[in-house]
Amino acid sequence: MERGPTPPRRRRLIDTLEVDWTVRRPKQHILEAEMDVDSDFGSVDDTPMITLTDSQPFTDSQNTDEVEDAAQAFQRGVGAIHSAQAFPQRNTRVTYARQRSFLTEEVKEGGDPFADPLLLPVRDFGRGLRKGPVVEEVIDEGNGPGMMKSLHELREAGVNKRFLDSVEGYFEDIEKGFSIGQKRVGYIELATRLRDKTFFQKFRANNFERRLLKDFGKQDDEIVHFILCFIVWSFLDEDTSSQFLQLVHKKGIISMLDSMLDSTRDMKIIVKDKKANMTKAAQSLLLEFCDIIKSSKIFGGKAPKSLTPQILALAVLDSVMKSLRRAGFMGEYLSVPILKKLVRVLEPFQMTADLEKKRQGDPLFIELPVSILESYSIGRDSVQDVRFSEEDLDILANIVPGVMQLKANDFQPIQLLILRLHINLTNHRPDICDRFGKHSVIKALVSTAYSTFEALAGPLEEEARLIQLDMLVLSLALMINFAEMSDSAGSSFVEDSYATSQLAVLLKLFLGRMERAAEADSMEETQSNVAFGYLSILLGNLCRNTTVRGVVRSQMPKKNLEPLVTAVQEFVSHNQKVDEERAITGGEGEVWHTGFTERLEQVAIRLKAAEGYS
């Protein structure tokens, strides 16, 4: 039987695959957090990955054993991948691939499982991912295993990067600007951004203020000084630590402010000056910045009538001096030329100046210089040489009657500052008491004392009562310094006619309050008794003068000084009790109050000796 032709050999399924077996090492790059969740995953450690492509088809002539070996290698590769996913090795690298989980894709019914080429890694495996948070690997070679950053951290890092870039842009203009105009714009834009609280906190957290202030002393442009002046105040408004105060002083802030005290033109005029050489855009930008300054807290809610470098320098210098004193720095800080400039600002408010002009003047031009001088006087040693010239002392003396006659509420805080300043300057200084103890000054003080005593006798709100009480006590305290330290000042209380003398006014107040002081039964009356005690001390010091003592004795009910001695002794006893309470509780200021009480005791001792009391 003749056989038919031999049927063609049936090809095995594996022979139909067109593959290229290669072994690939994993890449060492880290997957970025922004990568799509369907992106390729890297291999684990050094486990080989098998990739099948259609680049080189198999033929029937190839060795069957090689195909089988390749198939076994393929199975080992797939097994290694699944094993690595199931049992991750301990490794310092935390990769995105390890965070992923895959679901096996079902083969469509009736489909050829090998219809499509198999790629490892395969993008299609990602279709069934359980999507988790986007993460990024960060490898810290010096601190062990890497950490994962959340999307929130990434965004925060981006915000910080943008902040640093913006700050560097400002410093680029400030430090490397090709013209003074570019530097000015850089300063203005930075000063404006510093008004934003978040930006300000980040700026300080990165210690950029040190970089900004490092060339303080090298700046010589009037407009740059103006902008820097406000920036320094912005820092002081938030931070008055001793470290920052030392930094500001070391960098020469006071010297810069000194140069600004001579500039009295409004900024609106300065920016339009041809010497300023500013473009229209720059002028507009600076004027907008001036509006920001006026609306800030730098002037205590009292916008100046004219914004000049001088008034801004006064406000910042006031803030600097207050901060230094509060932090315990009691150095001089202010040079003689600066003191002279401050006194010159006060000239328009002297007694001889026109009253209406003083009322219409800007209160800031007297409040700020007086506040600066008052802070300066706190740290002065009472035995050191006076740093004011005789001319300057005369101006300071003349502002007392010049300002005390102003009754507007806006001037009450200024009047209190002036009294404190003069008390500090006259403490233990007979020479200054001689110069300040003029008749015009004493008359203004006695008038203030009389009006405030009368005001306290009537109904007042609590805040108004405390202001009046402060005014009364400070007025009496300054007169006590005059009467205790200066014979010539004491003589100014007595004139040819007793009826018109200042002593007569004081005795009228004393005799009118004497009976009421013993009957005090309320807090208001008790507060007034403190002022009555100071009044009795003033009269006791005036009695050092024989003529005055004779007049006072003649006005007393029994023609002796017993009522005055009793009032002085009661006030001394009151202060001794206060000192004892402070000593028990450990209150601050114990030494000062004890010394003050000793001064009061000497008044009582002198009065008793004059009257022959034991």
C-alpha positions as CSV (number, residue, x, y, z in Angstrom):
1,M,0.0,0.0,0.0
2,E,1.5,3.2,-1.1
3,R,1.8,5.8,1.6
4,G,0.6,9.2,0.9
5,P,2.8,12.3,1.4
6,T,4.0,12.9,4.9
7,P,1.9,15.5,6.6
8,P,3.8,18.7,7.6
9,R,5.2,18.6,11.1
10,R,2.9,20.4,13.5
11,R,4.6,23.3,15.2
12,R,4.4,23.6,18.9
13,L,2.9,26.6,20.5
14,I,6.1,27.8,22.0
15,D,7.7,27.7,18.5
16,T,5.3,30.4,17.3
17,L,6.7,32.9,19.9
18,E,9.0,35.6,18.5
19,V,11.1,36.5,21.5
20,D,14.5,37.9,22.4
21,W,15.7,36.7,25.8
22,T,17.8,39.3,27.5
23,V,18.7,40.0,31.1
24,R,18.4,43.5,32.4
25,R,19.6,45.1,35.6
26,P,17.3,47.5,37.4
27,K,17.9,51.3,37.0
28,Q,19.2,53.1,40.0
29,H,17.0,56.2,39.5
30,I,14.2,57.0,42.0
31,L,10.6,57.3,40.7
32,E,9.4,60.9,41.1
33,A,6.2,61.6,43.0
34,E,4.6,63.3,40.0
35,M,4.9,60.0,37.9
36,D,1.6,58.5,36.7
37,V,0.3,55.6,38.7
38,D,0.5,53.4,35.6
39,S,4.2,54.0,35.1
40,D,6.8,51.2,34.9
41,F,8.1,49.6,38.1
42,G,11.7,48.9,38.7
43,S,13.2,45.5,39.6
44,V,14.0,44.5,43.2
45,D,17.6,44.6,44.2
46,D,19.7,42.6,41.7
47,T,17.1,40.0,40.6
48,P,17.3,39.7,36.8
49,M,14.2,40.8,34.8
50,I,13.2,38.9,31.6
51,T,12.0,40.9,28.6
52,L,10.3,39.3,25.7
53,T,10.2,41.3,22.5
54,D,9.4,40.5,18.9
55,S,12.8,41.5,17.6
56,Q,14.2,38.0,16.7
57,P,11.7,35.2,15.7
58,F,12.5,31.5,16.5
59,T,12.8,29.0,13.6
60,D,12.3,25.3,13.5
61,S,16.0,24.7,13.1
62,Q,16.8,26.2,16.5
63,N,17.7,23.8,19.3
64,T,14.6,22.7,21.2
65,D,16.7,22.4,24.4
66,E,17.6,26.0,24.2
67,V,14.0,26.9,23.9
68,E,13.2,24.8,27.0
69,D,16.0,26.4,28.9
70,A,14.8,29.8,28.0
71,A,11.3,29.0,29.1
72,Q,12.6,27.8,32.4
73,A,14.6,31.0,32.8
74,F,11.4,32.9,32.0
75,Q,9.5,31.0,34.8
76,R,12.4,31.7,37.2
77,G,12.3,35.4,36.4
78,V,8.6,35.7,36.9
79,G,8.8,33.7,40.1
80,A,11.6,35.9,41.4
81,I,9.4,39.0,40.8
82,H,6.4,37.6,42.7
83,S,8.7,36.4,45.4
84,A,10.2,39.8,45.8
85,Q,6.8,41.4,46.1
86,A,5.6,38.8,48.6
87,F,8.8,38.9,50.7
88,P,10.5,42.2,50.3
89,Q,14.2,42.2,51.2
90,R,15.6,44.3,53.9
91,N,17.1,47.2,52.0
92,T,17.9,50.8,52.7
93,R,16.1,51.8,49.6
94,V,12.3,52.5,49.7
95,T,11.1,52.5,46.2
96,Y,7.8,53.3,44.6
97,A,7.6,49.8,43.2
98,R,7.5,48.3,46.6
99,Q,4.5,50.4,47.5
100,R,2.5,49.1,44.5
101,S,0.2,46.0,44.5
102,F,-1.0,44.4,41.3
103,L,-4.1,42.5,40.4
104,T,-3.7,39.8,37.8
105,E,-5.5,40.7,34.6
106,E,-8.0,38.1,33.6
107,V,-7.6,36.7,30.2
108,K,-10.5,37.4,28.0
109,E,-12.6,34.3,27.3
110,G,-11.6,32.7,24.1
111,G,-8.6,34.9,23.7
112,D,-5.0,33.9,23.0
113,P,-2.9,34.4,26.1
114,F,0.1,35.0,24.0
115,A,-1.6,37.2,21.4
116,D,0.3,40.2,22.7
117,P,4.0,40.4,23.4
118,L,4.8,40.0,27.1
119,L,6.9,42.8,28.5
120,L,8.5,42.9,31.9
121,P,8.0,45.4,33.4
122,V,4.5,45.7,31.8
123,R,2.5,49.0,31.9
124,D,-0.8,47.1,31.5
125,F,-0.3,45.5,35.0
126,G,-1.1,48.9,36.5
127,R,-4.7,48.9,35.4
128,G,-5.9,47.1,38.5
129,L,-3.9,49.2,41.0
130,R,-5.2,50.2,44.4
131,K,-4.2,53.8,44.2
132,G,-2.5,55.2,47.4
133,P,-1.0,58.6,48.3
134,V,1.6,60.0,46.0
135,V,5.0,59.7,47.6
136,E,8.6,60.5,46.8
137,E,11.6,58.7,48.0
138,V,14.2,60.8,49.7
139,I,17.5,59.1,50.4
140,D,19.6,60.5,53.2
141,E,22.9,58.8,52.8
142,G,24.1,60.0,56.2
143,N,21.0,59.1,58.3
144,G,20.1,55.6,57.2
145,P,16.9,54.6,55.4
146,G,15.1,57.0,53.2
147,M,11.9,58.7,54.2
148,M,8.7,59.2,52.3
149,K,7.4,62.8,51.6
150,S,3.7,63.4,51.5
151,L,2.0,65.6,49.0
152,H,1.5,68.2,51.7
153,E,5.2,68.3,52.4
154,L,6.0,68.6,48.8
155,R,3.7,71.6,48.4
156,E,5.2,73.2,51.5
157,A,8.7,72.7,50.1
158,G,7.5,74.3,46.9
159,V,6.2,77.3,48.8
160,N,9.4,77.7,50.7
161,K,11.4,77.5,47.5
162,R,9.3,80.3,46.0
163,F,9.7,82.3,49.2
164,L,13.5,82.0,49.0
165,D,13.6,82.8,45.4
166,S,11.5,86.0,45.9
167,V,13.8,87.1,48.8
168,E,16.8,86.5,46.7
169,G,15.2,88.6,44.0
170,Y,14.8,91.5,46.4
171,F,18.4,91.2,47.6
172,E,19.6,91.0,44.0
173,D,18.1,94.5,43.5
174,I,19.3,95.8,46.8
175,E,22.9,94.5,46.8
176,K,23.7,94.3,43.1
177,G,21.4,96.9,41.5
178,F,23.0,98.7,38.6
179,S,21.5,102.0,39.7
180,I,20.3,103.7,42.9
181,G,16.8,103.6,41.4
182,Q,16.8,99.8,41.2
183,K,18.0,99.6,44.8
184,R,15.3,101.9,46.0
185,V,12.6,99.8,44.3
186,G,14.1,96.7,45.8
187,Y,13.9,98.2,49.3
188,I,10.3,99.5,48.8
189,E,9.1,96.1,47.5
190,L,10.8,94.3,50.4
191,A,9.4,96.7,53.0
192,T,5.9,96.3,51.5
193,R,6.1,92.5,51.6
194,L,7.3,92.6,55.2
195,R,3.9,93.9,56.2
196,D,2.6,90.4,55.5
197,K,2.8,88.6,58.7
198,T,3.6,85.2,57.2
199,F,6.3,86.6,55.0
200,F,7.7,88.5,57.9
201,Q,7.9,85.4,60.1
202,K,9.7,83.4,57.4
203,F,12.1,86.3,56.8
204,R,13.0,86.4,60.5
205,A,13.2,82.6,60.8
206,N,15.9,82.6,58.0
207,N,17.9,85.4,59.7
208,F,17.6,87.6,56.6
209,E,17.5,90.7,58.8
210,R,21.2,90.3,59.5
211,R,21.9,90.3,55.8
212,L,19.6,93.3,55.3
213,L,21.2,95.4,58.1
214,K,24.8,94.5,57.4
215,D,25.5,97.6,55.3
216,F,23.5,100.1,57.4
217,G,26.4,102.4,57.9
218,K,27.3,102.5,54.2
219,Q,23.9,103.8,53.0
220,D,24.0,107.5,52.1
221,D,20.8,107.9,50.1
222,E,18.0,109.9,51.8
223,I,15.2,107.8,50.3
224,V,16.9,104.5,51.2
225,H,17.4,105.8,54.8
226,F,13.7,106.6,54.9
227,I,12.7,103.1,53.8
228,L,15.2,101.3,56.0
229,C,14.0,103.4,58.9
230,F,10.5,102.0,58.6
231,I,11.8,98.4,58.2
232,V,13.8,98.7,61.4
233,W,10.6,99.8,63.2
234,S,8.8,96.8,61.7
235,F,11.3,94.6,63.3
236,L,11.2,96.4,66.7
237,D,7.4,96.2,66.7
238,E,7.7,92.4,66.7
239,D,11.0,91.7,68.5
240,T,12.6,93.7,71.3
241,S,14.9,91.0,72.5
242,S,18.3,92.1,73.7
243,Q,20.0,90.2,70.9
244,F,18.2,92.1,68.2
245,L,18.6,95.4,70.0
246,Q,22.3,94.9,70.2
247,L,22.4,94.0,66.5
248,V,20.5,97.2,65.6
249,H,22.7,99.4,67.7
250,K,25.9,97.7,66.5
251,K,24.9,98.2,62.8
252,G,24.6,102.0,63.4
253,I,20.8,102.6,63.4
254,I,21.2,105.6,65.7
255,S,23.8,107.2,63.4
256,M,21.4,106.8,60.5
257,L,18.6,108.4,62.4
258,D,20.8,111.3,63.4
259,S,21.3,112.1,59.7
260,M,17.6,112.1,59.1
261,L,16.8,114.6,61.9
262,D,17.9,117.4,59.7
263,S,15.5,116.6,56.8
264,T,12.3,118.5,57.3
265,R,10.8,118.4,53.8
266,D,7.7,116.4,53.1
267,M,8.3,113.2,51.1
268,K,5.9,114.4,48.5
269,I,8.3,117.2,47.7
270,I,11.4,115.1,48.0
271,V,10.3,112.5,45.4
272,K,9.5,115.2,42.9
273,D,12.9,117.0,43.4
274,K,15.1,116.6,40.3
275,K,18.0,115.7,42.6
276,A,16.1,112.6,43.6
277,N,16.2,111.5,40.0
278,M,13.1,109.3,40.2
279,T,10.8,108.1,37.4
280,K,7.1,108.6,37.5
281,A,6.6,104.9,38.3
282,A,9.1,105.1,41.2
283,Q,7.5,108.2,42.6
284,S,4.1,106.5,42.6
285,L,5.5,103.4,44.3
286,L,7.2,105.5,47.0
287,L,4.1,107.6,47.6
288,E,2.0,104.4,48.0
289,F,4.6,103.3,50.5
290,C,4.2,106.6,52.4
291,D,0.5,105.8,52.7
292,I,1.4,102.4,54.3
293,I,3.6,104.2,56.8
294,K,0.8,106.6,57.8
295,S,-1.7,103.8,58.3
296,S,0.7,101.8,60.4
297,K,1.0,101.8,64.2
298,I,4.3,103.7,64.1
299,F,2.8,107.0,65.2
300,G,0.4,105.5,67.8
301,G,-2.7,106.1,65.7
302,K,-1.8,109.8,65.2
303,A,-1.0,110.3,61.6
304,P,1.4,113.3,61.2
305,K,0.2,116.3,59.2
306,S,3.4,116.1,57.1
307,L,5.4,112.9,56.6
308,T,9.0,113.9,56.7
309,P,12.2,111.9,57.2
310,Q,12.6,113.9,60.5
311,I,9.2,112.8,62.0
312,L,9.8,109.2,60.9
313,A,13.3,109.2,62.5
314,L,11.8,110.6,65.7
315,A,9.3,107.8,65.9
316,V,11.9,105.1,65.3
317,L,14.4,106.6,67.7
318,D,11.6,106.8,70.3
319,S,10.9,103.1,69.8
320,V,14.6,102.2,69.9
321,M,15.2,104.1,73.2
322,K,12.1,102.7,74.9
323,S,13.1,99.2,73.9
324,L,16.7,99.6,75.1
325,R,15.5,100.9,78.5
326,R,13.0,98.1,78.9
327,A,15.6,95.6,78.1
328,G,17.8,97.0,80.9
329,F,20.4,98.8,78.7
330,M,21.2,102.1,80.5
331,G,24.0,103.4,78.4
332,E,24.1,107.0,77.0
333,Y,23.4,106.0,73.3
334,L,22.5,109.5,72.3
335,S,25.4,111.8,71.5
336,V,25.5,115.5,72.4
337,P,24.7,116.6,68.8
338,I,21.6,114.3,68.8
339,L,20.4,115.8,72.1
340,K,20.9,119.3,70.7
341,K,18.8,118.4,67.7
342,L,16.0,117.0,69.8
343,V,15.9,120.1,72.0
344,R,15.8,122.3,68.8
345,V,12.7,120.5,67.7
346,L,11.0,121.7,70.9
347,E,11.7,125.4,70.4
348,P,8.3,126.3,68.9
349,F,6.6,125.0,72.0
350,Q,8.3,127.3,74.5
351,M,6.4,129.7,76.7
352,T,7.3,132.7,74.5
353,A,5.8,131.1,71.4
354,D,2.4,132.1,70.1
355,L,-0.3,130.1,71.9
356,E,-2.5,129.6,68.9
357,K,0.5,128.4,66.8
358,K,1.2,125.8,69.5
359,R,-2.3,124.6,69.5
360,Q,-2.3,124.2,65.7
361,G,1.1,122.6,65.7
362,D,1.6,118.9,65.2
363,P,1.6,117.3,68.7
364,L,4.0,114.6,67.5
365,F,6.7,117.2,67.1
366,I,6.7,117.7,70.9
367,E,5.6,114.3,72.1
368,L,8.3,112.3,70.3
369,P,11.3,114.4,71.3
370,V,10.1,114.6,74.9
371,S,9.5,110.9,75.0
372,I,13.0,110.2,73.6
373,L,14.6,112.5,76.2
374,E,12.5,111.0,79.0
375,S,13.8,107.5,78.1
376,Y,17.3,108.9,77.8
377,S,17.1,110.5,81.3
378,I,16.1,107.3,83.0
379,G,19.5,105.8,82.4
380,R,21.5,108.8,83.4
381,D,23.7,108.7,86.5
382,S,22.6,111.6,88.7
383,V,26.3,112.5,89.5
384,Q,27.5,112.7,85.9
385,D,28.1,115.9,84.1
386,V,25.2,117.5,82.4
387,R,25.3,116.9,78.6
388,F,22.9,119.8,77.9
389,S,24.1,123.3,77.3
390,E,22.7,126.2,79.3
391,E,20.8,127.3,76.2
392,D,19.3,123.8,75.9
393,L,18.3,123.8,79.6
394,D,16.5,127.1,79.2
395,I,14.5,125.7,76.3
396,L,13.6,122.6,78.3
397,A,12.5,124.8,81.2
398,N,10.4,127.1,79.1
399,I,8.4,124.3,77.5
400,V,6.8,123.6,81.0
401,P,4.7,126.7,81.1
402,G,4.5,126.6,77.3
403,V,2.8,123.2,77.2
404,M,1.0,123.2,80.6
405,Q,-1.3,126.0,79.5
406,L,-2.6,123.8,76.6
407,K,-5.8,122.2,77.9
408,A,-6.6,120.0,74.9
409,N,-6.8,116.2,75.7
410,D,-4.3,115.6,73.0
411,F,-1.6,117.3,75.1
412,Q,-2.3,115.5,78.4
413,P,0.1,112.6,77.6
414,I,2.7,115.1,76.5
415,Q,2.3,117.1,79.8
416,L,2.9,113.9,81.8
417,L,6.0,113.1,79.8
418,I,7.4,116.6,80.3
419,L,6.9,116.3,84.1
420,R,8.6,112.9,84.2
421,L,11.5,114.3,82.1
422,H,12.0,117.3,84.4
423,I,11.8,115.1,87.5
424,N,14.5,112.8,86.2
425,L,16.7,115.8,85.2
426,T,16.4,117.5,88.6
427,N,16.8,114.6,90.9
428,H,19.8,115.3,93.1
429,R,20.9,118.1,90.8
430,P,20.8,121.5,92.6
431,D,22.4,123.3,89.6
432,I,19.5,122.2,87.3
433,C,17.0,123.0,90.0
434,D,18.4,126.5,90.1
435,R,17.9,126.9,86.3
436,F,14.5,125.2,86.1
437,G,13.1,126.8,89.3
438,K,11.9,130.0,87.6
439,H,8.9,131.9,88.7
440,S,7.1,131.1,85.4
441,V,7.7,127.4,85.7
442,I,6.6,127.3,89.4
443,K,3.5,129.3,88.6
444,A,2.5,126.9,85.8
445,L,3.1,123.9,88.2
446,V,1.1,125.4,91.0
447,S,-1.8,126.2,88.6
448,T,-1.8,122.6,87.4
449,A,-1.8,121.3,90.9
450,Y,-4.7,123.5,91.9
451,S,-6.8,122.6,88.8
452,T,-6.3,118.9,89.3
453,F,-7.2,119.0,93.0
454,E,-10.4,120.7,92.0
455,A,-11.1,118.2,89.3
456,L,-10.5,115.2,91.7
457,A,-13.1,116.7,94.1
458,G,-15.8,116.2,91.5
459,P,-17.2,113.1,89.7
460,L,-14.8,111.6,87.2
461,E,-14.6,108.3,85.2
462,E,-11.9,105.9,86.4
463,E,-9.5,106.5,83.6
464,A,-9.9,110.3,83.7
465,R,-9.4,110.2,87.5
466,L,-6.1,108.3,87.2
467,I,-4.8,110.8,84.6
468,Q,-5.6,113.7,86.8
469,L,-4.1,112.0,89.8
470,D,-0.8,111.3,87.9
471,M,-0.7,114.9,86.8
472,L,-1.2,116.2,90.3
473,V,1.4,113.9,91.9
474,L,4.0,114.6,89.2
475,S,3.5,118.4,89.5
476,L,4.0,118.2,93.2
477,A,7.0,115.9,92.9
478,L,8.8,118.3,90.6
479,M,8.1,121.2,93.0
480,I,9.5,119.1,95.8
481,N,12.8,118.7,94.0
482,F,12.9,122.5,93.5
483,A,12.1,123.2,97.2
484,E,14.5,120.6,98.5
485,M,17.5,121.2,96.2
486,S,17.4,125.0,95.5
487,D,17.1,127.9,97.8
488,S,16.5,130.3,94.8
489,A,13.7,128.1,93.6
490,G,12.1,128.1,97.0
491,S,12.2,131.8,97.1
492,S,10.2,131.9,93.8
493,F,7.1,130.6,95.8
494,V,7.1,133.8,97.8
495,E,6.5,137.3,96.4
496,D,6.2,140.7,97.9
497,S,2.5,140.2,98.3
498,Y,1.5,137.0,100.1
499,A,-2.0,137.2,98.6
500,T,-0.7,136.8,95.1
501,S,2.1,134.4,95.8
502,Q,2.2,130.7,94.8
503,L,2.6,129.8,98.5
504,A,-0.8,131.3,99.3
505,V,-2.4,128.9,96.7
506,L,-0.6,125.9,98.2
507,L,-1.7,126.8,101.7
508,K,-5.3,127.2,100.6
509,L,-5.2,123.7,99.1
510,F,-3.6,122.3,102.3
511,L,-6.1,123.9,104.7
512,G,-9.0,122.9,102.5
513,R,-7.9,119.2,102.3
514,M,-6.8,118.8,105.9
515,E,-10.2,118.0,107.4
516,R,-11.3,115.9,104.4
517,A,-8.1,113.8,104.6
518,A,-9.0,112.6,108.1
519,E,-12.5,111.6,107.0
520,A,-11.6,109.7,103.8
521,D,-13.9,106.6,103.5
522,S,-13.7,105.7,99.8
523,M,-11.1,104.7,97.3
524,E,-11.3,108.0,95.5
525,E,-10.7,109.9,98.8
526,T,-7.8,107.6,99.7
527,Q,-6.2,108.3,96.3
528,S,-6.6,112.0,96.9
529,N,-4.9,111.6,100.3
530,V,-1.8,110.4,98.5
531,A,-1.7,113.7,96.7
532,F,-2.3,115.5,100.0
533,G,0.7,113.8,101.4
534,Y,2.9,115.1,98.6
535,L,1.5,118.6,99.2
536,S,2.4,118.4,102.9
537,I,6.0,117.3,102.0
538,L,6.3,120.2,99.6
539,L,5.2,122.7,102.2
540,G,7.6,121.0,104.7
541,N,10.5,121.5,102.3
542,L,9.6,125.1,101.7
543,C,9.7,125.7,105.5
544,R,13.5,125.3,105.2
545,N,13.4,129.0,104.4
546,T,12.9,131.1,107.5
547,T,10.6,133.6,105.8
548,V,8.4,130.9,104.3
549,R,8.2,129.1,107.6
550,G,7.0,132.2,109.3
551,V,4.3,132.7,106.7
552,V,3.1,129.1,106.9
553,R,3.0,129.3,110.7
554,S,0.9,132.4,110.6
555,Q,-1.8,130.8,108.4
556,M,-2.3,127.7,110.5
557,P,-5.4,127.6,112.9
558,K,-3.3,127.6,116.1
559,K,-0.4,129.6,114.6
560,N,2.0,126.7,114.8
561,L,3.2,124.0,112.5
562,E,1.6,121.1,114.3
563,P,-1.0,120.3,111.6
564,L,1.8,120.3,108.9
565,V,4.0,118.1,111.1
566,T,1.2,115.7,111.7
567,A,0.4,115.4,108.0
568,V,4.0,114.8,107.1
569,Q,4.4,112.2,109.8
570,E,1.3,110.3,108.6
571,F,2.5,110.3,105.0
572,V,5.9,108.9,106.2
573,S,4.1,106.2,108.2
574,H,2.1,105.3,105.1
575,N,5.3,104.8,103.0
576,Q,7.0,102.8,105.8
577,K,4.1,100.3,105.8
578,V,4.3,100.0,102.0
579,D,8.1,99.3,102.3
580,E,7.4,96.7,104.9
581,E,4.9,94.9,102.7
582,R,7.2,95.0,99.8
583,A,10.0,93.6,101.9
584,I,7.8,90.7,103.0
585,T,6.5,89.9,99.5
586,G,9.9,90.4,97.9
587,G,8.6,93.1,95.6
588,E,10.8,94.8,93.1
589,G,11.9,98.4,93.8
590,E,12.4,97.8,97.6
591,V,15.7,99.7,97.6
592,W,14.3,102.7,95.7
593,H,11.2,103.0,97.9
594,T,13.3,102.8,101.1
595,G,15.5,105.6,100.0
596,F,12.5,107.7,99.1
597,T,11.0,107.1,102.5
598,E,14.2,108.2,104.2
599,R,14.0,111.5,102.3
600,L,10.5,112.0,103.6
601,E,11.6,111.2,107.2
602,Q,14.2,114.0,106.9
603,V,11.5,116.5,106.2
604,A,9.6,115.5,109.3
605,I,12.8,115.7,111.4
606,R,13.6,119.2,110.2
607,L,10.1,120.4,110.9
608,K,10.1,119.0,114.4
609,A,13.5,120.6,115.0
610,A,12.3,124.0,113.8
611,E,9.3,123.9,116.1
612,G,11.2,122.4,119.0
613,Y,9.4,119.1,119.0
614,S,11.1,116.0,120.3
